[in-house]
């Protein structure tokens, strides 16, 4: 779960999650800082996790942390 230039984070039940590098996500600098500081944890994320997330944000070392929203196509 990623964008071309951002890493994705989901807050679920008060815990911040991001996909593991083994999933193919970008090894972002900002992402690594959040993981090392203990502010985020890695796990496999699913569509159900997106729906359950109380907050979604993306990070990039140049742009910082930005709020994101999931949009459903109808």
N, C-alpha and C positions, 0 to 999 in steps of 0.2 A: 504494500500500500504506500504509494509515493506519488509525487508529481515529478516533473522533469528537473526542477531546481529546489524543491522543498522536501523535508521529511515530515511525515504525518504523525500526530500524537492524538490519542483519545483519552479523556478522563472518564473512568468508569468506577463508580462507587468510591470516589475520592482518590483513586490511584491513577497516575499518568502512565499510559502504555504506548509503546512504539514497536513496530515490527523488528524482529531480529535481522541482522545483516544476512543471515542464511536465507532469508526470504527474497533477497535481491534488492533490498532498499539501498539508498545512497548512504555511504559512510560519512555523513555530514559532521562538520566541526561543532556546530551548535548542539546537534543531537548527542554527540559524544560528551560534551560538557554537562548536559542534563543528566545523562546516565552516570557519569563519574561523581556528580554531586549528590546522587541518590534521589534526584527529583523526578526521574522516570525509570521505568523498567521495560524489559523486552518480553514479548510473547507473540505467538501467532494470533493475528487479529482477523476477525470474520465480518461479514456483512451484519450479522446480529450484533456484534460489538459496536459497529457504527450506529446502529439504531438505538443501542443502550447508552451511548456516550452522552454525558451531561455537557461536555465541552469537546470541541475539535479544534486543534490548531496546527499550524505548519511552521517550520523553522528553516532558516537559511542564515548563514554567517554574515551576509551582507544586509539582508532585510530584517533580521531578528525574528521575533515571534509574532505571528499574525493569526487572528481568529479566522476560522473557516466554518462553513456550513455544508451539510449534505443536502443536495437537491435531488428530488425524485422526478424522473420523467413520467409523464402520463400519456 
